[in-house]
């Protein structure tokens, strides 16, 4: 495969980063998917392919098939194909190809796995982390409370700036997918934790790394997604929660608990920033799963070992 192949991938990733302002995690996924396809072409199809217009739907089908044989999950195969489809749309706009060979192709279907959530007691235990005079713990408590109070994505929380938080109005401005902004309410516990953190934030500020970021790392820069993931997981272990807890689990827990209490699916959609309500509907399955468990435990006619009179 010629260097031009790689250069077009680089150009596309640059456009995603600087024009569409995608999160680091999304960019990393695009790069991994496109690099994987480029390596496949170099190893398997180098004699057939000299430029992007040479790539046909049959080449993409062969690639997806090979990845499937390697044991790649259906969800990853779908993402691979989506990345390729988006990339070829970019090449179409640049008039480097005359058609998109990924159009009409589909990856193997995946079973819809319900997300793991914390119950209310587990969530409360996680939020009750001891802070004392530990500034990192004070920051982490504010992060945990905000994740659960507002149902934020990891990328949304790391992008928050000081002027996004309005303590006097009990809400926060969030920039979600597609650079869409929404305002979400912030509960009293989260407000208290954030306001406490803001009193100590100055101790993290470094002149050489001046930033308006709401949450900072120990070096004074905007806190990284990886640091947050690590700290959330560590606090869950310290608080005795026997689950692998990650930021998105707090978002799932937020949505599940709100829906369970209110039954208002449309409101949960707005709070989460979902453009399509079908994405939010997974939480109705979670709610039903909880009700089914209660039924199985409580209803006298639900137990399999019941004997008829």
C-alpha positions in Angstrom: 0.0 0.0 0.0 1.4 3.4 -1.0 2.1 6.2 1.4 -0.8 8.1 -0.1 -3.1 5.6 1.5 -1.8 6.4 4.9 -1.7 10.1 4.2 -5.4 10.2 3.4 -6.2 8.4 6.7 -4.1 11.1 8.5 -5.9 13.9 6.7 -9.3 12.4 7.6 -8.3 12.0 11.3 -7.0 15.6 11.4 -10.4 16.8 10.1 -12.2 14.8 12.7 -10.0 16.3 15.5 -10.0 20.0 14.4 -13.3 20.5 12.7 -15.7 18.1 14.3 -14.1 18.2 17.8 -14.6 14.5 18.6 -13.5 13.1 21.9 -10.0 11.5 22.2 -11.6 8.1 22.7 -13.7 8.4 19.5 -10.7 9.5 17.5 -8.6 6.7 18.9 -11.3 4.2 17.8 -11.4 5.7 14.3 -7.6 5.5 14.0 -7.5 1.9 15.3 -10.2 0.8 12.8 -8.6 2.5 9.8 -5.1 1.4 10.7 -6.3 -2.2 11.0 -7.9 -2.1 7.6 -4.8 -0.5 6.1 -2.6 -3.3 7.5 -5.1 -5.9 6.1 -4.8 -4.3 2.7 -1.0 -4.3 2.9 -0.7 -7.9 3.9 -3.5 -9.5 1.9 -4.4 -7.3 -1.0 -1.2 -5.4 -1.9 -1.1 -6.7 -5.4 -4.6 -5.7 -6.2 -4.8 -2.3 -4.5 -2.7 0.7 -5.6 -5.1 3.5 -4.7 -8.4 4.0 -2.9 -10.7 3.7 -5.9 -9.4 0.1 -6.3 -11.2 -1.0 -3.1 -14.4 -2.8 -3.7 -17.3 -4.0 -1.5 -15.9 -7.5 -1.9 -12.6 -6.3 -0.3 -14.5 -4.9 2.7 -16.6 -8.1 3.0 -13.4 -10.1 3.1 -11.9 -7.9 5.8 -15.0 -8.0 8.0 -15.1 -11.8 7.5 -11.4 -12.2 8.6 -12.0 -10.0 11.6 -15.0 -12.1 12.6 -12.9 -15.3 12.3 -10.4 -13.7 14.6 -13.1 -13.6 17.3 -13.8 -9.8 17.1 -17.1 -9.0 18.9 -20.1 -8.1 16.7 -20.2 -4.6 18.3 -16.6 -4.0 17.3 -17.2 -5.3 13.7 -20.1 -2.9 13.4 -17.9 0.0 14.6 -15.1 -1.1 12.1 -17.6 -1.0 9.3 -19.0 2.4 10.5 -15.5 3.9 10.6 -14.8 2.7 7.0 -18.2 4.0 5.8 -17.5 7.4 7.3 -13.9 7.5 5.9 -15.1 6.6 2.3 -17.7 9.4 2.6 -14.8 11.7 3.3 -13.0 10.4 0.3 -16.1 11.0 -1.8 -16.3 14.6 -0.7 -12.6 15.0 -1.6 -13.4 13.4 -5.0 -10.8 10.7 -4.5 -13.3 7.9 -5.0 -16.5 7.7 -7.1 -18.6 5.5 -4.8 -18.6 4.3 -1.2 -17.9 0.5 -1.2 -19.1 0.3 2.5 -22.6 1.3 1.6 -25.1 -1.6 1.8 -22.7 -3.8 3.9 -23.7 -4.9 7.4 -21.8 -6.6 10.1 -23.1 -9.6 12.1 -25.9 -8.7 14.5 -25.1 -8.5 18.2 -27.3 -9.4 21.1 -28.2 -6.3 23.1 -26.5 -6.6 26.4 -28.0 -4.7 29.3 -25.6 -2.4 31.0 -24.5 -3.0 34.5 -25.7 -0.6 37.1 -25.2 0.1 40.8 -28.2 -0.1 43.1 -29.1 2.8 45.3 -27.3 1.5 48.3 -24.1 0.8 46.4 -24.2 4.2 44.8 -24.6 5.9 48.2 -21.7 3.9 49.6 -19.5 5.0 46.7 -20.4 8.6 47.2 -19.5 8.5 50.9 -15.7 8.4 50.3 -13.6 9.9 53.2 -12.0 13.1 52.1 -10.5 14.8 55.1 -7.8 17.2 54.0 -6.9 15.1 50.9 -7.4 17.5 48.0 -7.4 14.7 45.4 -10.1 12.9 47.4 -12.1 16.2 47.6 -11.8 16.5 43.8 -12.7 12.8 43.2 -15.8 13.1 45.4 -17.0 16.1 43.3 -16.4 14.1 40.1 -18.3 11.0 41.4 -21.2 13.1 42.7 -21.4 15.0 39.3 -21.3 11.8 37.3 -24.3 10.4 39.2 -26.2 13.7 39.7 -26.1 14.7 36.0 -25.6 11.4 34.1 -22.6 12.7 32.2 -20.5 10.8 29.8 -16.7 10.6 30.6 -15.8 12.9 27.7 -18.5 15.4 28.7 -17.1 15.7 32.3 -13.5 16.1 31.2 -14.4 18.9 28.8 -16.2 21.0 31.5 -14.8 24.5 32.1 -15.4 26.7 35.1 -17.9 28.9 33.3 -20.0 25.8 32.5 -21.0 25.5 36.1 -23.5 27.9 37.5 -23.8 27.2 41.3 -26.4 29.9 41.8 -28.8 28.3 39.3 -28.0 24.6 40.2 -27.2 23.5 36.7 -24.3 22.8 34.4 -23.8 23.3 30.7 -22.6 20.1 28.9 -21.2 19.7 25.4 -22.2 16.3 24.2 -21.8 14.2 21.0 -21.8 16.2 17.8 -20.8 19.3 19.8 -24.4 19.7 20.9 -24.9 21.6 24.2 -27.5 20.9 26.9 -28.1 22.2 30.4 -28.7 19.6 33.1 -29.6 20.1 36.8 -27.1 19.5 39.5 -28.3 18.0 42.8 -27.5 19.4 46.3 -24.9 16.8 47.1 -23.1 17.4 43.9 -23.3 21.2 44.3 -21.8 20.9 47.8 -19.0 18.6 46.6 -18.1 20.8 43.6 -18.2 24.0 45.7 -15.8 22.4 48.2 -13.5 21.4 45.4 -13.5 24.9 43.9 -12.1 26.2 47.2 -9.1 23.9 46.8 -8.7 24.0 43.0 -6.2 26.8 43.2 -3.8 24.4 44.9 -3.7 22.4 41.6 -3.2 25.4 39.3 0.1 25.8 37.6 1.0 29.0 35.7 2.7 27.1 33.0 -0.5 25.0 32.4 -3.1 27.7 32.8 -6.5 26.3 32.0 -10.2 27.0 32.6 -10.9 23.3 33.1 -13.2 22.6 36.0 -11.3 19.5 37.1 -7.5 19.4 37.2 -4.9 16.7 37.5 -2.0 16.9 40.0 0.2 18.6 37.3 -2.3 21.4 36.9 -3.6 20.3 33.5 -7.1 19.3 32.6 -7.7 15.9 34.2 -7.4 13.0 31.7 -10.1 10.4 31.0 -7.7 7.7 32.0 -7.0 9.3 35.4 -10.8 9.5 36.1 -11.4 5.9 35.1 -8.5 4.8 37.4 -9.7 6.9 40.3 -13.3 5.7 40.0 -12.3 2.1 40.0 -9.9 2.5 42.9 -12.6 4.2 45.1 -15.1 1.5 44.3 -12.6 -1.1 45.6 -11.9 1.0 48.7 -15.6 1.3 49.4 -16.1 -2.4 49.2 -18.2 -2.5 46.0 -17.7 -6.0 44.4 -18.1 -4.7 40.8 -15.8 -3.2 38.2 -17.1 0.4 38.5 -16.4 2.8 35.7 -17.7 6.3 34.8 -20.3 5.0 32.3 -21.8 2.7 35.0 -22.6 5.8 37.0 -24.4 7.3 33.9 -26.3 4.0 33.5 -27.2 4.0 37.2 -28.4 7.7 37.0 -30.7 6.8 34.1 -32.0 3.6 35.6 -32.8 5.2 39.0 -34.5 8.3 37.5 -36.6 6.1 35.2 -37.5 3.7 38.0 -38.7 6.6 40.2 -40.4 8.8 37.5 -41.3 6.5 34.6 -40.7 9.5 32.3 -38.6 8.2 29.4 -38.7 11.4 27.5 -37.2 13.4 30.4 -34.4 10.8 30.8 -33.7 11.1 27.1 -33.3 14.9 27.5 -31.1 14.6 30.5 -28.8 12.0 28.9 -28.6 14.0 25.6 -29.8 11.1 23.4 -30.8 12.3 20.0 -32.9 9.1 19.5 -35.3 7.9 22.2 -34.7 4.3 21.1 -31.2 4.6 22.7 -32.9 5.6 25.9 -35.3 2.7 25.8 -32.7 0.2 27.0 -33.3 1.6 30.4 -36.9 0.4 30.3 -35.5 -3.1 29.9 -33.4 -2.5 33.0 -36.4 -1.3 34.9 -38.4 -4.3 33.8 -35.6 -6.6 34.8 -35.6 -5.2 38.3 -39.4 -5.6 38.5 -39.1 -9.2 37.3 -36.6 -10.0 40.0 -38.9 -8.5 42.7 -41.8 -10.5 41.2 -39.9 -13.8 41.2 -38.9 -13.3 44.9 -42.2 -12.1 46.2 -45.1 -13.6 44.2 -46.3 -16.9 45.7 -47.1 -18.4 42.3 -43.8 -17.4 40.6 -41.6 -20.0 42.3 -40.7 -23.0 40.2 -40.8 -25.4 43.2 -44.4 -24.4 44.1 -46.7 -27.3 44.5 -50.3 -27.1 43.6 -52.8 -27.9 46.3 
